Structures are given as C-alpha cells and as structure tokens.
Amino acid sequence: MTTNRLFYVVILHLNKGYKMKNLLNSEYLELKALLLEQREILKTLFPDKVSLSFIKERTGLTRQAIRMKLINNFELEVDFWKENGKIFMSKTTALQLLKA
C-alpha cells in the first residue's frame, strides 16, 4: 500500500467515525512503520540542541523576538539555556517555535 493510500485509509476511517482499532492489522503496522520512519528522519534533521541562530534563519524573526518567546513561553535551563554566550534550546522547543 502506498503512503498516500495509507493516509487516505486512515483519514477515511476517522471521518466515518471509526476508531483506530478498525484499521486492518496490516494497515496499522504499515502506518506505525511510516510514523517510526518519520520520527527517525526528524531526529536526523534536528540535533538535540538547536541554536537561536538556526530558528532566526528559518523563521525570519529577530533574535530579540525569539528570546522574548523563549522567556515568556518556556522554562529556563530546561527548554533553553546559555552556553558560551549563545542561546540553545531543546529539539522540542525548536519545533514548537518553528510551528508558530
């Protein structure tokens, strides 16, 4: 089953009010494999710590705007921290900033 077909089947099931348990076992296993593959690709695209500069380049926001988002919405030393005068953030925090 192709990726497009698989996602179509999942969306079709969800639109008809079916729960995920109504997927065929093979469809479920294929969907699981695709999601695991996407997770591995995501891990390779983003390092465990992401610099503020990386987010600046991708979003076009100023450094100060990113700093304010970090300070207002995330926890210091957990979600972001300073190393050698540079601000770094966790992969999860970076993805949330990129989505916004």
Buried (B, 14 or more C-beta within 10 A) or exposed (E): EEEEEBEEBBEEBEEEEEEEEEBEEEBBEBBEEEEEEEEEEEEEEBEEBBBBEBBBEEBEBEEEEBBEBBEEEBEEEEBBEEEEEEBBBBBEBBBBBEEE
